């Protein structure tokens, strides 16, 4: 057979083999995702927000805590954003995710390695790779080679893998920003709890004073034969109850200060330096217009979840390219020499030169189902990320609506409680006038004073709830996050 016929035979045989390989190679047929992203416009909230004023300026500012007008709160939040260890942890995760993305990007580029080696070995007498004059003897193999390799990435699989890693990196960066928002919110809420604990302490101290005066009056009445021991025991139990409330309020102050110490990343002595907070001025009742649509770009958790969905989609595209044939380029050039001595002089000779170059084709034909299993896993991961995003979107919209409803309710309760507080104050003032005028005994104004203290306590609780819900509303609206980094479809 002539050389030309032999060459044609090889080409035809190779082509036929490739056709059979393509027919029998692994396939991704039948594998697909099922998750669908929820359109925020499909989540209706018009009736729930019908009576709520809307404004495009209702989104929280990035430094929203300044609006409360308390310099101590601003200082605490700034200190927490500098020192809290949880921020260091999430920022380290973000850097790690970026490093993984950089590694995926590096895999797309050519690679050049320099290798040098010297090794001694007793060579086999039957080793066909070496010349006869060294077979059966101890020899030294010396080499210095440079290797080049480059996966051409014909179908863009490596690019998709890099973009998936980049998406996860961006999600990690946004998660780090979300942790900053969560930390500032937690500091503000702990600060509100500290203010309420001081208000509780005021009421408890006033109640203890009232109970002590009542007990003293009852004892004088019993000593004068006008009262009973049962009345004295009841009055004494009120003193014990007031002391317990005072102790509980003192502990609440310590607990709130301890929480703030942890949040700002300091020891317990830092909390002792925190003075009594001022009553925070809550935010006004208003929601941004077009809430359901714009919320997806205003909440860090939603933006990060959207990037995770995009990364999962890129993973699927990268895996699908592994089902296709791929070509890579490789080349090697260097010096290789074998001798009986360790001297390297004979390595740097023209005769020691060697090189190779050429493309390589890879095509999965049978892998036991490994690629299909990987693609199925990627499809499931995508559906999981979509379901998580949809759940977060639904929860976010309902969270904003419910928090706003709670804020409106507590403000209505405050108005009613303040009316009750004014009535209790008038009742106590009238009782004091009657006592001073000799119309009633000393117990009457003290009893009226108890009702006033209950109203004071209830008002303090509702006002702290109002401040706390205001902070929660800021969090529900994104806490000042305004990223314009939505992934492109």
C-alpha positions in Angstrom: 0.0 0.0 0.0 1.4 3.4 -1.0 2.0 6.1 1.6 -0.8 8.2 0.2 -3.3 5.4 0.4 -2.1 4.6 3.9 -2.6 8.3 4.9 -6.2 8.4 3.5 -7.0 5.1 5.3 -5.9 6.6 8.6 -7.9 9.8 8.0 -11.0 7.9 7.0 -10.7 5.5 9.9 -10.2 8.3 12.4 -13.2 10.2 11.0 -15.4 7.1 11.2 -14.2 6.4 14.8 -15.0 10.0 15.7 -18.5 9.7 14.3 -19.2 6.6 16.3 -17.7 8.3 19.4 -20.0 11.3 18.9 -23.0 9.0 18.6 -22.2 7.1 21.7 -20.8 9.9 23.9 -22.5 11.1 27.1 -25.4 13.5 26.7 -27.2 16.0 28.9 -30.6 15.3 27.3 -33.5 15.3 29.8 -31.8 17.3 32.5 -33.1 20.8 33.1 -34.0 23.3 35.9 -37.6 23.9 37.2 -37.2 27.0 39.3 -38.6 30.4 38.1 -37.8 33.7 39.6 -40.8 35.6 41.1 -41.6 38.8 39.4 -41.9 41.4 42.2 -44.7 43.1 40.4 -46.8 40.0 40.9 -46.7 40.4 44.7 -49.7 42.6 45.4 -49.6 45.0 48.3 -51.8 47.9 47.2 -54.6 47.2 49.6 -52.3 46.6 52.6 -50.6 49.9 51.9 -53.6 51.9 50.7 -53.5 54.3 53.6 -49.8 54.7 53.8 -48.1 57.9 52.4 -45.6 57.1 49.7 -42.5 59.1 48.9 -39.5 58.4 46.7 -37.3 59.9 49.5 -38.5 57.4 52.1 -35.6 55.0 51.6 -33.2 55.1 54.6 -29.9 56.9 54.3 -26.7 55.0 54.6 -26.0 56.7 58.0 -29.6 56.5 59.1 -28.8 56.4 62.8 -27.7 60.1 62.7 -31.4 61.0 62.1 -32.2 59.9 65.7 -30.3 62.8 67.0 -28.3 61.0 69.7 -24.5 61.5 69.5 -23.8 58.6 71.9 -25.7 56.2 69.6 -23.8 57.5 66.6 -20.5 56.9 68.4 -21.5 53.4 69.5 -22.4 52.3 66.0 -19.3 53.8 64.5 -17.3 51.9 67.2 -19.0 48.7 66.4 -18.4 49.0 62.7 -14.7 49.4 63.5 -14.2 46.7 66.1 -16.8 43.9 65.9 -15.2 40.5 65.1 -18.2 39.3 63.1 -17.3 42.0 60.5 -13.7 40.7 60.2 -15.1 37.2 59.7 -17.5 38.1 56.8 -14.9 40.3 55.2 -12.4 37.4 55.3 -15.0 35.2 53.6 -15.5 37.9 50.9 -11.7 38.0 50.3 -11.6 34.2 50.1 -14.5 34.2 47.6 -12.6 36.8 45.5 -9.4 34.7 45.6 -11.5 31.7 44.3 -12.8 33.9 41.5 -9.2 35.0 40.7 -8.2 31.3 40.6 -11.0 30.5 38.2 -9.9 33.4 36.0 -6.3 32.1 36.0 -7.5 28.7 34.8 -8.6 30.3 31.5 -5.1 31.6 30.6 -2.0 29.8 29.2 0.4 28.2 31.6 4.2 27.9 31.4 6.2 25.8 33.8 10.0 25.4 34.1 11.1 22.0 35.4 14.6 20.8 36.2 15.7 17.4 37.6 18.7 15.2 38.3 18.2 11.7 39.4 20.4 8.6 39.6 19.2 5.1 39.0 20.3 1.5 38.2 18.9 1.0 34.7 17.3 -2.2 33.7 19.1 -4.3 31.0 15.8 -4.6 29.1 14.6 -1.0 29.3 14.1 0.0 25.6 14.0 3.7 26.4 17.7 4.1 27.0 20.8 3.4 24.9 22.5 0.1 25.1 25.8 1.5 26.5 24.1 2.4 29.8 21.7 -0.5 30.2 22.4 -2.6 33.3 24.6 0.2 34.8 24.1 3.1 37.2 23.4 6.3 35.4 22.4 9.9 36.0 19.4 11.5 34.2 19.6 15.2 33.9 16.8 17.4 32.4 15.7 21.0 32.1 12.4 21.5 30.3 9.9 24.3 29.8 6.2 23.2 29.4 3.4 25.2 27.8 -0.3 24.3 28.1 -3.5 26.2 27.1 -7.0 24.9 27.2 -8.7 26.8 24.3 -12.1 26.7 26.0 -13.9 26.3 22.7 -17.4 26.5 24.3 -16.7 29.0 27.0 -17.0 26.6 29.9 -14.0 28.0 31.8 -15.3 31.5 31.3 -18.7 30.5 32.7 -17.0 28.9 35.7 -15.1 32.1 36.3 -18.2 34.2 36.0 -20.0 31.8 38.5 -17.1 32.3 41.0 -17.2 36.0 40.4 -21.0 36.0 41.1 -20.4 34.2 44.4 -17.6 36.7 45.2 -20.0 39.6 44.7 -22.6 37.9 46.8 -20.1 37.5 49.6 -19.1 41.2 49.4 -22.8 42.2 49.6 -23.3 39.8 52.5 -20.4 41.6 54.3 -22.2 44.9 53.7 -25.5 43.3 55.0 -23.6 42.3 58.1 -22.7 45.9 58.7 -26.3 46.9 58.4 -27.4 44.1 60.8 -24.7 45.2 63.3 -25.8 48.8 63.2 -29.5 47.8 63.7 -28.6 45.5 66.6 -26.6 48.3 68.3 -29.6 50.7 67.9 -32.1 48.1 69.2 -29.8 47.4 72.2 -29.6 51.1 72.8 -33.4 51.4 72.8 -33.6 48.5 75.3 -31.1 50.4 77.6 -33.3 53.5 77.4 -36.3 51.4 78.4 -34.5 49.8 81.2 -33.7 53.2 82.7 -37.4 54.2 82.3 -38.3 51.0 84.1 -35.9 51.9 86.9 -37.5 55.3 87.3 -41.0 53.8 87.6 -39.7 51.1 90.0 -38.0 53.6 92.3 -41.1 55.7 92.4 -43.3 52.7 93.1 -40.9 51.6 95.9 -41.2 55.1 97.4 -45.0 54.9 97.2 -45.2 51.4 98.6 -42.9 52.5 101.5 -45.1 55.4 102.4 -48.2 53.3 102.2 -46.7 50.7 104.6 -45.7 53.4 107.1 -49.3 54.8 107.0 -50.9 51.4 107.4 -48.6 50.6 110.4 -49.6 53.8 112.1 -53.2 52.9 111.4 -52.8 49.4 112.8 -51.0 50.8 115.9 -53.9 53.1 116.5 -56.4 50.3 116.4 -58.0 51.4 113.1 -56.4 48.8 110.8 -55.8 45.1 110.6 -52.7 42.9 110.4 -54.0 41.7 107.1 -53.8 45.2 105.7 -50.3 45.6 107.0 -49.2 42.3 105.4 -50.7 43.4 102.1 -48.8 46.7 102.3 -45.6 44.9 103.2 -46.0 42.6 100.2 -46.3 45.6 97.9 -42.9 46.9 99.2 -41.3 43.5 98.5 -42.9 43.5 95.0 -41.6 47.1 94.4 -38.1 46.0 95.5 -38.2 43.1 93.1 -39.2 45.4 90.2 -36.3 47.7 91.1 -33.8 44.8 91.1 -35.2 43.6 87.8 -34.8 47.1 86.3 -31.2 47.3 87.6 -30.4 43.9 86.0 -32.0 45.0 82.7 -29.7 48.0 82.6 -26.7 45.8 83.2 -27.8 43.3 80.5 -28.3 46.1 77.9 -24.9 47.6 78.6 -23.3 44.1 78.4 -25.0 43.5 75.0 -23.7 46.9 73.7 -20.2 46.0 75.0 -20.2 42.8 72.9 -21.6 44.6 69.8 -18.9 47.3 69.9 -16.2 44.6 70.4 -15.1 45.7 73.8 -14.9 44.3 77.4 -17.7 44.7 80.0 -16.1 47.9 81.4 -17.0 49.7 78.1 -20.7 49.2 78.9 -20.4 50.9 82.3 -19.3 54.1 80.5 -22.5 54.3 78.5 -24.8 56.9 79.9 -28.6 57.0 79.9 -29.9 57.3 76.4 -32.1 60.1 75.2 -35.5 59.1 74.0 -35.0 58.4 70.3 -37.1 60.4 67.8 -38.7 57.7 65.7 -38.9 57.9 61.9 -42.1 59.1 60.2 -44.6 56.7 58.7 -44.0 56.6 55.0 -43.0 54.0 52.4 -41.1 54.4 49.2 -43.2 54.4 46.1 -42.9 51.3 43.8 -41.8 49.4 46.9 -42.2 45.8 45.6 -40.0 46.5 42.5 -37.3 48.8 44.1 -37.0 46.7 47.2 -35.0 44.0 45.3 -32.1 46.6 44.9 -32.4 48.1 48.3 -32.0 45.0 50.5 -28.5 43.4 50.7 -29.9 39.9 51.3 -32.0 40.1 48.1 -29.2 41.4 46.0 -26.8 38.7 47.3 -29.4 36.0 46.7 -29.9 37.2 43.1 -26.1 37.0 42.5 -26.2 33.4 43.9 -28.9 32.6 41.4 -26.8 34.0 38.6 -23.8 32.1 39.8 -25.8 28.8 39.9 -26.9 29.5 36.3 -23.3 30.0 35.2 -22.3 26.8 36.8 -24.9 24.9 34.8 -23.6 26.4 31.5 -20.0 25.5 32.5 -21.0 21.9 33.2 -22.8 21.6 29.9 -19.6 22.4 28.0 -17.9 19.4 29.6 -20.2 17.2 27.5 -18.7 18.6 24.3 -15.3 17.9 22.6 -12.5 20.2 23.7 -9.1 21.1 22.3 -6.0 22.1 24.3 -2.6 23.0 23.1 0.6 21.8 24.6 4.3 22.2 23.9 7.6 21.2 25.6 11.1 22.2 24.9 14.3 21.6 26.8 17.4 19.5 27.4 17.7 15.9 28.5 20.9 13.9 28.9 21.8 10.5 30.4 25.3 9.7 31.5 27.4 7.6 33.9 28.6 10.7 35.9 26.8 13.5 37.6 28.6 16.1 35.6 26.0 18.4 33.9 28.4 19.6 31.2 26.9 17.2 28.6 23.4 18.5 29.3 24.0 21.8 27.5 24.7 20.4 24.1 22.8 20.5 20.9 22.3 16.8 20.9 20.6 17.0 24.3 17.8 19.3 22.9 14.3 18.0 22.7 10.9 19.5 22.0 7.3 18.5 21.3 4.2 20.4 20.4 0.6 19.7 19.3 -3.1 19.8 20.0 -5.0 17.4 22.2 -8.7 16.5 21.7 -10.8 15.3 24.6 -14.4 13.9 24.3 -16.3 12.1 27.1 -17.7 8.9 25.7 -18.5 6.8 28.8 -18.0 8.1 32.3 -20.4 6.0 34.3 -22.9 8.9 34.6 -20.5 11.3 36.4 -21.2 14.3 34.2 -25.0 13.8 34.2 -24.9 13.5 38.0 -22.9 16.7 38.2 -25.3 18.6 35.9 -28.2 17.2 37.9 -26.6 18.5 41.0 -26.1 21.9 39.4 -29.7 22.1 38.2 -30.9 21.3 41.8 -28.6 23.9 43.2 -30.0 26.5 40.8 -33.6 25.6 41.8 -32.6 25.8 45.4 -31.1 29.3 44.9 -34.3 30.4 43.0 -36.5 29.1 45.8 -34.4 30.9 48.4 -34.5 34.2 46.5 -38.3 33.9 46.0 -38.8 33.2 49.7 -36.6 36.2 50.7 -38.5 38.5 48.3 -41.9 37.5 49.6 -40.7 37.7 53.2 -39.1 41.1 52.6 -42.2 42.7 51.1 -44.4 41.3 53.9 -41.8 42.3 56.5 -41.9 46.0 55.4 -45.7 46.0 55.3 -46.1 44.3 58.7 -43.5 46.5 60.4 -45.2 49.6 59.1 -48.6 48.3 60.4 -47.0 47.6 63.8 -45.6 51.1 63.9 -49.0 52.6 63.1 -50.6 50.5 65.8 -48.1 51.3 68.5 -48.4 55.0 67.8 -52.2 54.8 68.2 -51.7 52.9 71.5 -49.3 55.7 72.7 -51.9 58.3 72.0 -54.5 56.4 74.0 -52.1 55.6 76.8 -51.1 59.2 77.1 -54.7 60.1 77.5 -55.0 57.5 80.2 -51.8 58.9 81.7 -53.3 62.4 81.8 -56.5 61.1 83.5 -54.4 59.2 86.1 -52.3 62.4 86.7 -55.5 64.5 87.2 -56.9 61.8 89.5 -53.8 61.9 91.6 -53.8 65.7 91.7 -57.5 65.7 92.8 -56.7 63.1 95.5 -53.9 65.2 96.8 -56.2 68.2 97.0 -58.8 66.3 98.9 -56.2 65.0 101.3 -54.8 68.4 101.9 -58.3 69.8 102.4 -59.0 67.0 105.0 -61.7 65.4 102.8 -59.8 62.1 102.5 -57.1 60.2 104.3 -53.5 59.8 103.2 -54.1 56.5 101.5 -56.3 57.9 98.8 -53.5 59.9 97.0 -51.1 57.1 97.3 -53.5 54.7 95.6 -54.1 57.2 92.9 -50.3 57.6 92.5 -50.1 53.8 91.9 -52.4 54.1 88.9 -50.3 57.0 87.6 -47.1 54.9 87.9 -48.7 52.1 86.0 -49.6 54.5 83.2 -46.1 55.9 83.2 -44.7 52.4 82.9 -47.0 51.5 80.1 -46.2 54.7 78.2 -42.4 54.1 78.6 -42.9 50.6 77.2 -44.9 51.8 74.2 -42.4 54.6 73.4 -39.5 52.1 73.5 -41.5 49.8 71.2 -42.1 52.7 68.8 -38.4 53.4 68.7 -37.5 49.7 68.2 -40.1 49.2 65.5 -38.8 52.3 63.7 -35.3 50.7 63.7 -36.8 47.5 62.4 -38.6 49.4 59.6 -35.3 50.9 58.6 -33.8 47.4 58.4 -36.9 46.1 56.5 -36.3 48.9 53.9 -32.6 47.9 53.4 -30.9 49.8 56.1 -29.4 52.3 53.6 -28.2 49.7 51.1 -28.6 51.1 47.6 -26.5 48.8 45.4 -26.9 49.3 41.7 -25.2 46.0 40.9 -28.1 43.8 39.8 -26.8 40.9 37.7 -27.7 41.0 34.1 -29.8 38.2 32.6 
